[in-house]
């Protein structure tokens, strides 16, 4: 059902099952898949493609121009998968050339922001007020805590969790909990268990974490990884961790034990 006060551009293509609420605006070349719900006063701006089963709440704005001084109306857009939730006042900006991409089954809570050219995976959660700057990559099943900020071009690994009210200008490795400023404190043990990861892999990640951050404390992370025992290095999840860290361009968050988590800026590990 489309409310009579909604304004829909003739260039937009909506599946017959899409619901559009009062005063919603759909502008330009927008494609919306089956069973999507666009609530009152939401605004969607093309070029934008959205899959099925998405929910866009009031005052969310998807597809507006990027907050980038270099933007000169280049060909760009937003691509969104299936079954995502965009709560009130969420903003997702189109790319500065290229596109911004959000996968499926993501939950973007109130007033969270996805900047231009971001790549957000599947089953990602952005808690209220979480901010992703341009070109940030967030891998599957990551959680970005409330009122967090992630600097442009940073990466957040799979099943990583960033605690509330923190800021990061380095990469956050997979499977870890990060907090404060550029600090990793421990493995995301609860997230690993809930993900259905095998007990063998969970135990191996614990051993790897101890090896890199405790046994080899003070040694550069990349060097410690190169010296991992063969039996650990063969585990797929550890190979994923190693590949992520070795691909960093901004450095990775450094380790600080949970008991010493209070403190200021910590330099990136390389």
C-alpha positions in Angstrom: 0.0 0.0 0.0 1.2 3.5 -0.9 -0.1 6.4 1.1 -1.6 9.1 -1.0 0.7 11.8 0.5 3.9 9.8 -0.4 5.9 11.3 -3.3 7.4 8.7 -5.7 9.5 9.6 -8.7 8.3 8.2 -12.0 11.8 6.8 -12.4 11.4 4.6 -9.3 10.5 0.9 -9.6 8.7 -0.5 -6.6 7.5 -4.1 -6.2 3.8 -4.4 -5.9 4.1 -5.6 -2.3 6.1 -2.5 -1.1 4.4 -0.4 1.6 5.1 3.4 1.6 3.9 5.6 4.5 2.7 9.2 4.7 5.0 11.9 3.3 7.7 9.5 2.4 9.9 10.7 -0.5 11.4 8.3 -3.1 13.5 10.3 -5.6 15.2 9.3 -8.8 16.2 5.9 -10.1 15.3 3.8 -7.0 14.5 0.0 -7.2 12.9 -1.5 -4.1 12.2 -5.3 -3.8 9.4 -7.3 -2.5 7.9 -6.8 1.0 9.8 -3.7 1.9 8.3 -1.2 4.3 9.1 2.5 4.0 7.7 4.4 7.0 6.4 8.0 7.2 8.8 10.8 6.3 11.6 8.5 5.2 13.6 9.7 2.2 15.2 7.4 -0.4 17.3 9.0 -3.2 18.6 7.2 -6.3 20.6 5.7 -7.8 19.8 3.1 -5.2 18.9 -0.5 -5.3 17.3 -2.3 -2.4 16.5 -6.0 -2.1 13.5 -7.7 -0.4 12.2 -7.4 3.1 13.9 -4.2 4.2 12.4 -1.8 6.7 13.1 1.9 6.6 11.9 3.9 9.5 10.8 7.5 9.8 13.3 10.3 9.0 15.9 7.8 7.7 17.7 9.2 4.6 19.3 6.6 2.2 21.3 7.6 -0.8 21.9 11.3 -0.3 25.1 12.9 -1.7 28.4 12.2 0.1 29.9 14.5 2.7 33.1 14.8 0.5 34.5 18.0 -0.9 35.8 16.1 -3.9 32.3 15.1 -4.9 31.2 16.6 -8.3 28.1 14.6 -9.0 30.0 11.6 -10.3 28.1 8.4 -11.2 27.6 6.7 -7.9 24.9 5.1 -5.8 23.9 2.8 -3.0 23.3 -1.0 -3.2 21.4 -2.7 -0.3 20.7 -6.4 0.2 17.8 -8.1 1.9 16.1 -8.0 5.3 17.8 -5.0 6.7 16.4 -2.6 9.4 17.1 1.1 9.1 15.8 2.8 12.3 14.9 6.5 12.8 17.3 9.1 11.5 19.8 6.6 10.0 21.8 8.1 7.1 23.5 6.2 4.3 25.4 8.2 1.7 26.1 7.3 -1.9 29.6 6.9 -3.0 32.0 9.5 -4.4 32.3 7.5 -7.6 31.5 3.9 -7.2 28.9 2.9 -4.7 28.2 2.4 -1.0 27.2 -1.2 -0.2 25.3 -2.8 2.6 24.7 -6.6 2.7 21.7 -8.4 4.2 20.3 -8.9 7.7 21.9 -5.8 9.1 20.5 -3.7 11.9 21.3 0.0 11.8 19.9 1.6 15.0 18.8 5.2 15.6 21.0 7.9 14.2 23.8 5.6 13.0 25.6 6.7 9.8 27.2 4.9 6.9 29.5 7.2 4.9 30.3 7.2 1.3 31.9 4.2 -0.3 31.6 2.0 2.8 31.3 -1.7 2.5 29.1 -3.2 5.2 28.8 -7.0 5.2 26.0 -9.3 6.4 24.5 -9.5 9.9 26.2 -6.3 10.9 24.8 -4.2 13.8 25.4 -0.5 14.2 24.1 0.6 17.6 22.6 4.1 18.2 24.9 6.9 17.0 27.6 4.7 15.5 29.5 6.5 12.8 31.3 5.0 9.8 33.4 7.5 7.9 34.0 7.1 4.1 35.5 3.9 2.7 35.2 1.9 5.9 34.9 -1.8 5.5 32.9 -3.8 8.1 32.9 -7.5 7.7 30.1 -10.0 8.5 28.6 -10.3 12.0 30.6 -7.3 13.4 29.0 -5.0 16.1 29.8 -1.3 16.3 28.8 0.1 19.7 26.7 3.1 20.5 28.3 6.6 19.8 31.4 5.0 18.3 33.4 6.6 15.5 35.4 4.6 12.9 37.9 6.7 10.8 37.9 6.6 7.0 39.5 3.7 5.3 39.6 1.6 8.4 38.4 -2.1 8.5 36.5 -3.9 11.1 37.0 -7.7 11.0 34.4 -10.5 11.0 32.8 -11.1 14.4 34.6 -8.1 15.9 32.9 -6.0 18.5 33.6 -2.3 19.3 32.4 -1.2 22.7 30.3 1.9 23.2 31.7 5.4 23.2 35.0 4.6 21.6 37.0 5.9 18.5 39.3 4.0 16.2 41.6 5.2 13.4 43.2 1.7 13.0 41.9 -1.6 11.8 40.1 -3.8 14.3 41.1 -7.5 13.8 38.5 -10.3 13.4 37.1 -12.0 16.5 38.3 -9.3 18.9 36.7 -6.8 21.3 38.0 -3.2 20.9 37.4 -0.2 23.2 38.6 3.2 24.1 40.9 4.5 21.4 42.7 1.8 19.2 42.7 -0.8 21.9 42.0 -4.5 21.7 41.3 -6.1 25.1 40.2 -9.7 24.5 38.6 -12.2 22.1 34.8 -11.8 21.5 34.2 -15.1 23.2 30.4 -14.7 23.4 30.2 -13.7 19.7 32.3 -16.7 18.7 30.1 -19.1 20.6 26.9 -17.6 19.3 28.2 -17.8 15.7 28.3 -21.6 15.9 32.0 -21.7 15.4 33.5 -25.1 16.3 35.0 -25.6 19.8 38.3 -26.5 18.1 38.5 -23.2 16.3 37.4 -21.2 19.4 40.2 -22.9 21.5 42.7 -22.3 18.7 41.9 -18.6 18.6 42.4 -18.4 22.4 45.8 -20.0 22.0 46.6 -17.6 19.1 45.5 -14.6 21.1 47.8 -15.6 24.1 50.7 -16.3 21.7 50.5 -13.0 19.9 49.5 -10.6 22.7 50.8 -12.2 25.9 53.6 -14.6 25.2 55.0 -12.2 22.6 54.1 -9.0 24.3 56.2 -6.2 22.9 56.9 -8.0 19.7 55.4 -6.6 16.5 52.1 -8.5 15.7 53.2 -9.5 12.2 56.5 -11.0 13.5 54.6 -12.9 16.3 52.2 -14.3 13.6 55.1 -15.5 11.5 56.2 -17.6 14.5 52.9 -19.2 15.2 53.1 -23.0 15.9 52.2 -25.0 12.8 49.1 -26.6 14.4 47.7 -23.1 15.0 48.6 -21.7 11.7 46.6 -24.5 9.9 43.3 -23.4 11.5 41.1 -21.5 8.9 40.0 -18.8 11.4 43.6 -18.1 12.4 44.5 -17.9 8.7 41.7 -15.3 8.3 43.1 -13.3 11.3 46.6 -13.4 9.9 45.6 -12.4 6.4 43.5 -9.5 7.7 46.4 -8.1 9.8 49.0 -8.5 7.0 46.7 -6.6 4.6 46.4 -3.5 6.9 47.2 -0.1 5.5 46.4 1.8 8.7 47.9 -0.5 11.3 45.9 -2.6 13.7 44.7 -1.8 17.2 47.2 -2.7 19.9 46.5 -5.0 22.9 45.9 -3.7 26.3 44.6 -6.1 29.1 41.1 -5.6 30.3 42.4 -4.6 33.7 44.4 -1.7 32.1 41.7 -0.6 29.6 41.4 2.9 30.9 43.6 5.3 29.1 44.1 7.5 26.1 45.3 7.2 22.6 47.3 4.1 21.7 49.5 4.0 18.6 48.8 1.5 15.9 50.6 -1.8 15.8 52.3 -2.7 12.5 
